[in-house]
């Protein structure tokens, strides 16, 4: 039984070799402009976090968050047994 499993596995792997050849042929025919991929990324993580936090405070969501935590804690305290 182990020998038949090994034989099936090696046959399957040999079949995969044909797929890699086909994928390589497709890869060479893809229209891809590499100049797009060569651009440096302009990421300002600290600025994005600061803008998100300022929006969080400005829209009043921080108060809703704090009230929700307090009410959730009270609900859990009063409804738990023990």
C-alpha positions as CSV (number, residue, x, y, z in Angstrom):
1,X,0.0,0.0,0.0
2,X,2.8,2.4,0.9
3,X,4.5,1.7,-2.4
4,X,1.3,2.5,-4.4
5,X,0.9,5.8,-2.5
6,X,4.5,6.7,-3.3
7,X,4.0,5.8,-6.9
8,X,0.8,7.9,-7.1
9,X,2.6,10.8,-5.4
10,X,5.6,10.7,-7.7
11,X,3.2,10.5,-10.7
12,X,1.3,13.5,-9.5
13,X,4.5,15.4,-9.0
14,X,5.7,14.6,-12.5
15,X,2.3,15.9,-13.8
16,X,3.0,19.1,-11.9
17,X,6.2,19.7,-13.9
18,X,4.0,20.2,-17.1
19,X,2.0,22.8,-15.2
20,X,5.1,24.8,-14.3
21,X,6.2,24.8,-17.9
22,X,2.8,26.1,-18.9
23,X,2.8,28.8,-16.2
24,X,6.3,30.0,-17.3
25,X,5.1,30.3,-20.9
26,X,2.1,32.3,-19.7
27,X,4.3,34.5,-17.5
28,X,6.5,35.6,-20.3
29,X,3.5,36.7,-22.4
30,X,1.9,38.9,-19.7
31,X,1.9,42.6,-20.5
32,X,3.5,44.0,-17.3
33,X,5.0,47.4,-16.9
34,X,7.8,47.0,-14.4
35,X,8.1,50.8,-13.9
36,X,4.9,50.7,-11.9
37,X,6.4,48.2,-9.5
38,X,9.6,50.2,-9.1
39,X,8.0,53.2,-7.4
40,X,9.0,53.9,-3.8
41,X,6.2,53.6,-1.3
42,X,5.2,56.8,0.4
43,X,3.7,55.7,3.7
44,X,3.2,58.0,6.7
45,X,2.1,55.5,9.3
46,X,2.4,57.9,12.3
47,X,0.5,60.7,10.4
48,X,-2.3,58.2,9.4
49,X,-2.7,57.0,13.0
50,X,-2.8,60.6,14.3
51,X,-5.4,61.6,11.7
52,X,-7.5,58.6,12.6
53,X,-7.3,59.3,16.3
54,X,-8.1,63.0,15.9
55,X,-11.2,61.9,13.8
56,X,-12.1,59.4,16.5
57,X,-12.0,62.2,19.2
58,X,-13.6,64.9,17.0
59,X,-16.7,62.8,16.0
60,X,-17.4,61.8,19.7
61,X,-16.7,58.1,19.1
62,X,-14.3,58.1,22.1
63,X,-17.2,59.0,24.4
64,X,-19.4,56.3,23.0
65,X,-16.5,53.8,23.4
66,X,-16.0,54.7,27.0
67,X,-19.7,54.6,27.9
68,X,-20.0,51.3,26.1
69,X,-17.1,49.8,28.1
70,X,-18.6,51.1,31.4
71,X,-22.1,49.9,30.6
72,X,-20.7,46.5,29.4
73,X,-18.7,46.0,32.6
74,X,-21.7,46.9,34.7
75,X,-24.0,44.6,32.7
76,X,-21.5,41.7,33.1
77,X,-21.1,42.4,36.8
78,X,-24.8,42.4,37.5
79,X,-25.7,39.4,35.3
80,X,-22.9,37.0,36.4
81,X,-23.5,34.5,39.2
82,X,-20.6,34.2,41.6
